């Protein structure tokens, strides 16, 4: 399941804690196939982030953060990843890192 760095968790919390949003608001991660990115390994998937008022039916809820992951290919793509965030002024750049394998330590 997708994990978060402490920085990413803080950024998500600051985004969804807007007083105009309900308590169920979260950051939803979806994906779509990018046919232009086709290569020998198959088509690439573009990730999309959106602030939503509540999760959709079937979404995976990430423990410890208000992040909702679209089921299916998106959840599979993110199951061994870590979401990180780099904050520079008022800009946030999210990135995905590979989770350390349990037998690597």
NORURRA-V532555 format. One line per field, one symbol per residue. ss: DSSP state (H for helix, E for strand, - for the rest). psi: psi as a letter, one per 40 degrees, with the letter a starting at -180 (. if undefined). burial: # if it has 24 or more other C-alpha atoms within 12 Angstrom, else .. Layout:
# NORURRA-V532555
ss->???
psi->???
burial->???
This chain:
# NORURRA-V532555
ss->--EE-HHHHHHHHHHH---------EEEEEEEEEEEEEE--EEEEEEEEEEE-------EE-----EEE---HHHHHH--EEEEEEEE--EEEEEEEE---HHH-
psi->ihiiiddddddddddeeheeiideiihhhiiihgdeehadeaiihhihhihidiiiheihhhheighhhhibdddddedfihhihhhhbeihhiihihihidee.
burial->.####..##.###.##.......#######..................#.##.##....###..######...##.###..###.........#...........
